[in-house]
Amino acid sequence: MSPLQRTIYGRDHEAFRESVREYLDRQVRPHIDEHIAAHGWPRDLWVEAGKQGFLGLEIPEEYGGSAAGDYRFNAVLGEELAKVSVAMASCFGIHYDIVAPYLVDLTTEAQKQRWLPGFCSGEIVTAIGMTEPSGGSDLAALKTTAVRDGDDWVLNGSKTFITNGYSADLVVVAARTSPDKLAKGITLFGVEAGMAGFTRGQPLDKVGQTESDTAELFFDQVRIPAANVIGEVDRGFVSMMERLPQERLGTAVTNISNAGQILAETIAYVKERKAFGQAVGTFQHNKFLIADLATRIDVSQAYVDQCVLAHNEKQLTAVDAAKAKWWTAQVQNDVLDHCVQLYGGYGYMNEYRVARAWRDARVTKIWAGTNEIMKELIGRDLGL
Ligand SMILES: Cc1cc2nc3c(=O)[nH]c(=O)nc-3n(C[C@H](O)[C@H](O)[C@H](O)COP(=O)(O)OP(=O)(O)OC[C@H]3O[C@@H](n4cnc5c(N)ncnc54)[C@H](O)[C@@H]3O)c2cc1C
């Protein structure tokens, strides 16, 4: 899909891409139907990803990571995962791309030693719990509380739609610690599997991404030791805001890669599929449509690549990331909808990847901040 040569990747990135592809071809592609049936990823997939060095890209070497110090490796990994399964890109991305910065930047030495080696090896799978049943867009209004009791904190409340929620060993949970201070009264806690009072619902029944585990989490008088506070008390909201641009960039990377892959598969299909004695892709309407979609992807890719480079230079703003996130989600959804149409009736059959991809993609306009919230951020930046 790329008439213009992309210039952001060098030889090391492409060698890394090959190792990711090899892992996906060997461990994931042949078993995708089993993962869909199982509503999740078996732990050995995580452990194998750990062995390959995919999970510790941001983690310092002394804790088992590679401290790549180059977001392009995260981007390559996200691109390749999203070509196979958006759900996999999401579940694994939550871990290596979204939770990693919290556990590297905000943790104490003791926490690093406890959590990071397992994080890198795949023995500790992580999740992040921000959204609550009462709302996700207005994060500052979250209702889960943590009240100090001696050296501990007592956590009460619930989270919903949490990716990896059912299987995670460690969840970074945002809770209110100062009732009167709204955004300035939120703290992050490391909630670990097995803590008394921490329970989860069954994986949620979603429209798409059946192979990802998305769950509700419940906290009933969960006693959290002070040693599990992540970052400063009452500074959790700022910590989340500082890290959301990377989360949104990561989704932009996977959105556009997934759309490009499915469009490429669709082009192959419409070259073969015949109607009225000719390949359906050669009807002028379809040819122009596909030209339009390919252009949208390439132009969007150029913006996303610029954002990746800017992020490497610590120059990516929250507004740039918001633009990349909503735009690519829209492009992805538009492209996939047209791809379904181009497949005709087969495009509506679950047996066909295009049908599943179309359902899987719907959520990219919702998660990690909805398209409306992205536009709100952009509009505010424009002084509106
Ligand atoms: C599959 C999946 C995985 C997810 N994974 C995670 C996860 O791992 N961790 C996590 O914490 N969360 C996760 N989420 C939650 C996700 O981030 C939220 O669903 C999202 O932020 C929206 O919050 P909400 O669902 O409460 O919608 P609401 O906040 O209730 O919004 C409802 C509608 O109102 C609109 N709206 C709200 N405010 C405004 C406004 N100011 N202006 C205009 N429109 C507005 C929204 O855009 C939306 O259309 C996941 C969600 C899904 C579906």
The ligand as a MOL file (V3000), in Angstrom:
LIG
                    3D

  0  0  0     0  0            999 V3000
M  V30 BEGIN CTAB
M  V30 COUNTS 53 58 0 0 0
M  V30 BEGIN ATOM
M  V30 1 C -13.3160 -2.9480 24.0320 0
M  V30 2 C -12.9940 -1.8430 24.9820 0
M  V30 3 C -11.7840 -1.8540 25.6730 0
M  V30 4 C -11.4980 -0.8520 26.5910 0
M  V30 5 N -10.3330 -0.9330 27.3480 0
M  V30 6 C -10.1690 -0.0850 28.3850 0
M  V30 7 C -9.0930 -0.2540 29.3020 0
M  V30 8 O -8.2610 -1.1570 29.1560 0
M  V30 9 N -9.0130 0.5840 30.3690 0
M  V30 10 C -9.9060 1.5800 30.5760 0
M  V30 11 O -9.7710 2.2910 31.5550 0
M  V30 12 N -10.9240 1.7830 29.7240 0
M  V30 13 C -11.0920 0.9690 28.6400 0
M  V30 14 N -12.1330 1.1470 27.7800 0
M  V30 15 C -13.0830 2.2100 28.0450 0
M  V30 16 C -13.0720 3.3450 27.0340 0
M  V30 17 O -11.8980 4.0960 27.1390 0
M  V30 18 C -14.3480 4.1530 27.2780 0
M  V30 19 O -15.4340 3.3560 26.8280 0
M  V30 20 C -14.3460 5.4920 26.5730 0
M  V30 21 O -13.3830 6.3430 27.1430 0
M  V30 22 C -15.7150 6.1820 26.6430 0
M  V30 23 O -16.2230 6.1870 27.9340 0
M  V30 24 P -17.7340 5.6680 28.1890 0
M  V30 25 O -17.8480 4.3370 27.5390 0
M  V30 26 O -18.0280 5.7580 29.6220 0
M  V30 27 O -18.6450 6.6690 27.3840 0
M  V30 28 P -19.2610 8.0440 27.9460 0
M  V30 29 O -18.1870 8.8190 28.6080 0
M  V30 30 O -20.4910 7.7270 28.7190 0
M  V30 31 O -19.6700 8.7650 26.6100 0
M  V30 32 C -20.8790 8.4430 25.9080 0
M  V30 33 C -20.9480 9.2930 24.6380 0
M  V30 34 O -20.9630 10.6750 25.0130 0
M  V30 35 C -19.9470 11.3580 24.3030 0
M  V30 36 N -19.4000 12.4380 25.1260 0
M  V30 37 C -18.9760 12.3810 26.4050 0
M  V30 38 N -18.5270 13.5800 26.7830 0
M  V30 39 C -18.6510 14.4140 25.7170 0
M  V30 40 C -18.3320 15.7810 25.4520 0
M  V30 41 N -17.7680 16.5560 26.3790 0
M  V30 42 N -18.6090 16.2800 24.2360 0
M  V30 43 C -19.1660 15.5060 23.2590 0
M  V30 44 N -19.4770 14.2070 23.4380 0
M  V30 45 C -19.2140 13.6660 24.6520 0
M  V30 46 C -18.8800 10.2990 24.0340 0
M  V30 47 O -18.0390 10.6930 22.9510 0
M  V30 48 C -19.7460 9.1020 23.7180 0
M  V30 49 O -20.1550 9.1750 22.3710 0
M  V30 50 C -12.4070 0.1920 26.8040 0
M  V30 51 C -13.6180 0.2230 26.0810 0
M  V30 52 C -13.9100 -0.7840 25.2010 0
M  V30 53 C -15.2380 -0.7580 24.4900 0
M  V30 END ATOM
M  V30 BEGIN BOND
M  V30 1 1 1 2
M  V30 2 1 2 3
M  V30 3 2 2 52
M  V30 4 2 3 4
M  V30 5 1 4 5
M  V30 6 1 4 50
M  V30 7 2 5 6
M  V30 8 1 6 7
M  V30 9 1 6 13
M  V30 10 2 7 8
M  V30 11 1 7 9
M  V30 12 1 9 10
M  V30 13 2 10 11
M  V30 14 1 10 12
M  V30 15 2 12 13
M  V30 16 1 13 14
M  V30 17 1 14 15
M  V30 18 1 14 50
M  V30 19 1 15 16
M  V30 20 1 16 17
M  V30 21 1 16 18
M  V30 22 1 18 19
M  V30 23 1 18 20
M  V30 24 1 20 21
M  V30 25 1 20 22
M  V30 26 1 22 23
M  V30 27 1 23 24
M  V30 28 2 24 25
M  V30 29 1 24 26
M  V30 30 1 24 27
M  V30 31 1 27 28
M  V30 32 2 28 29
M  V30 33 1 28 30
M  V30 34 1 28 31
M  V30 35 1 31 32
M  V30 36 1 32 33
M  V30 37 1 33 34
M  V30 38 1 33 48
M  V30 39 1 34 35
M  V30 40 1 35 36
M  V30 41 1 35 46
M  V30 42 1 36 37
M  V30 43 1 36 45
M  V30 44 2 37 38
M  V30 45 1 38 39
M  V30 46 1 39 40
M  V30 47 2 39 45
M  V30 48 1 40 41
M  V30 49 2 40 42
M  V30 50 1 42 43
M  V30 51 2 43 44
M  V30 52 1 44 45
M  V30 53 1 46 47
M  V30 54 1 46 48
M  V30 55 1 48 49
M  V30 56 2 50 51
M  V30 57 1 51 52
M  V30 58 1 52 53
M  V30 END BOND
M  V30 END CTAB
M  END
